[in-house]
Amino acid sequence: MDKSITYQQTAKNIDLCFKDYPISIIGKMSLIASMLMNAFPDWIFCGFYRKVSEEMLEIGPFQSAIIPCGQIHFSSGVCGKAASTCETVIVENVMNFSGYISCDDETVSEIVVPVVKNGELIAVLDVDGPNEGQFDSTDQKYLEKIVHLI
């Protein structure tokens, strides 16, 4: 199945969840991570790292069988780069990313999308995959739309 269709349906379902009742930002992140992981079962990790200080991210709601890093500095890893630049980062092969932080041996590709609210970074959405080049502009387009729902 075309992943665009899966993203469209998932985004629609997420949007419907948020419109039915008031929910906190953490609750929204929890639902997004869960719904995305269910929609894309081949992903290894899907979760948020929340900004907790000027240059520090801390693990937030996530879905995964792996134990993620607890904190990530803005100067480290793919999440840190996305947080420091406030731009989506796509890595085709994490072994080729200088400063990559490894939480497991299965991750090969990664996409990290900044979550900005009222002009300020509040978190990043981190998604890891087992296949080289797994994430592309389609993933970026839809994940950016989905985090905007927060």
C-alpha positions as CSV (number, residue, x, y, z in Angstrom):
1,M,0.0,0.0,0.0
2,D,1.1,3.5,-0.8
3,K,2.4,5.2,2.4
4,S,0.7,8.4,1.5
5,I,-2.7,6.8,1.9
6,T,-1.7,5.4,5.3
7,Y,-0.5,8.8,6.4
8,Q,-3.6,10.5,5.2
9,Q,-5.9,8.1,7.0
10,T,-3.7,8.2,10.2
11,A,-3.6,12.0,10.2
12,K,-7.4,12.1,9.7
13,N,-7.9,9.7,12.7
14,I,-5.5,11.8,14.9
15,D,-7.3,15.0,14.0
16,L,-10.6,13.4,14.9
17,C,-9.3,12.2,18.3
18,F,-8.1,15.7,19.1
19,K,-11.4,17.4,18.1
20,D,-13.6,15.0,20.3
21,Y,-12.3,16.2,23.6
22,P,-9.7,18.5,25.2
23,I,-6.3,16.8,25.7
24,S,-2.9,18.0,26.9
25,I,0.2,18.2,24.7
26,I,1.6,15.1,26.4
27,G,-1.6,13.3,25.7
28,K,-1.5,14.3,22.1
29,M,2.1,13.1,21.8
30,S,1.1,9.8,23.3
31,L,-1.8,9.3,20.8
32,I,0.3,10.3,17.9
33,A,3.2,7.9,18.8
34,S,0.7,5.1,19.3
35,M,-1.3,5.7,16.2
36,L,1.7,6.1,13.9
37,M,3.4,3.0,15.3
38,N,0.2,1.0,14.7
39,A,-0.1,2.4,11.2
40,F,3.6,1.6,10.3
41,P,4.4,-1.6,12.2
42,D,7.8,-1.9,10.4
43,W,9.1,1.1,12.3
44,I,11.5,0.4,15.3
45,F,10.8,3.5,17.3
46,C,8.3,6.4,17.2
47,G,8.4,8.9,19.9
48,F,8.9,12.4,21.2
49,Y,11.8,14.1,22.9
50,R,10.5,17.1,24.7
51,K,12.6,20.3,25.2
52,V,13.2,20.5,29.0
53,S,15.9,23.3,29.1
54,E,17.7,25.6,26.7
55,E,19.6,22.9,24.9
56,M,18.3,19.6,26.3
57,L,15.7,17.1,25.1
58,E,14.2,14.5,27.4
59,I,12.3,11.3,26.4
60,G,8.6,11.8,26.2
61,P,5.8,9.6,25.0
62,F,7.0,6.9,22.7
63,Q,6.3,3.4,21.3
64,S,9.0,0.9,20.9
65,A,10.5,-2.4,22.2
66,I,13.9,-0.6,22.6
67,I,14.9,1.5,25.6
68,P,15.6,5.0,24.2
69,C,18.1,7.5,25.4
70,G,16.8,9.5,28.4
71,Q,18.2,12.8,27.5
72,I,19.8,14.3,24.3
73,H,21.8,17.5,24.1
74,F,21.1,19.8,21.2
75,S,24.7,19.2,20.1
76,S,24.3,15.4,19.8
77,G,22.7,13.0,17.4
78,V,19.9,13.4,14.8
79,C,17.4,14.7,17.4
80,G,19.9,17.3,18.6
81,K,20.5,18.5,15.1
82,A,16.7,18.8,14.3
83,A,16.2,20.6,17.7
84,S,19.0,23.1,17.2
85,T,18.1,23.9,13.6
86,C,14.3,23.5,13.9
87,E,14.4,21.7,10.6
88,T,13.4,18.1,9.7
89,V,16.4,15.8,9.4
90,I,16.3,12.7,7.3
91,V,19.2,10.2,7.6
92,E,19.4,7.4,5.0
93,N,22.0,5.4,7.0
94,V,22.7,6.4,10.6
95,M,26.2,4.9,10.3
96,N,27.1,7.8,8.0
97,F,25.8,10.5,10.4
98,S,28.5,12.1,12.4
99,G,27.6,12.1,16.1
100,Y,24.9,9.5,15.8
101,I,23.6,8.2,19.1
102,S,22.8,4.5,19.0
103,C,20.1,3.1,21.2
104,D,19.8,-0.2,19.3
105,D,21.5,-2.3,16.6
106,E,18.5,-2.5,14.4
107,T,18.1,1.2,13.4
108,V,19.4,2.0,9.9
109,S,17.5,5.1,8.9
110,E,15.9,7.9,10.9
111,I,13.7,11.0,10.5
112,V,13.3,13.7,13.1
113,V,10.7,16.4,12.9
114,P,10.7,19.5,15.1
115,V,7.5,20.3,17.0
116,V,7.0,24.1,17.1
117,K,4.2,25.8,19.0
118,N,3.7,29.6,19.0
119,G,7.1,30.0,17.3
120,E,9.0,28.0,20.0
121,L,10.4,24.4,19.8
122,I,8.7,22.2,22.3
123,A,9.8,18.8,21.1
124,V,11.0,16.6,18.3
125,L,9.3,13.6,16.8
126,D,11.9,10.8,16.2
127,V,11.2,7.8,14.0
128,D,13.6,5.0,13.4
129,G,13.5,2.4,10.7
130,P,15.3,-0.9,9.9
131,N,15.9,-0.1,6.2
132,E,18.4,2.1,4.5
133,G,16.7,5.1,2.8
134,Q,13.3,4.3,4.5
135,F,12.3,7.9,5.0
136,D,11.8,10.5,2.3
137,S,10.0,13.7,1.4
138,T,6.6,11.9,1.7
139,D,7.3,11.0,5.3
140,Q,8.5,14.5,5.9
141,K,5.4,16.1,4.4
142,Y,3.0,14.0,6.4
143,L,4.9,13.9,9.7
144,E,5.2,17.7,9.6
145,K,1.5,18.0,9.1
146,I,0.8,15.5,11.9
147,V,3.0,17.3,14.5
148,H,1.3,20.5,13.6
149,L,-1.9,19.1,15.0
150,I,-0.3,19.3,18.5
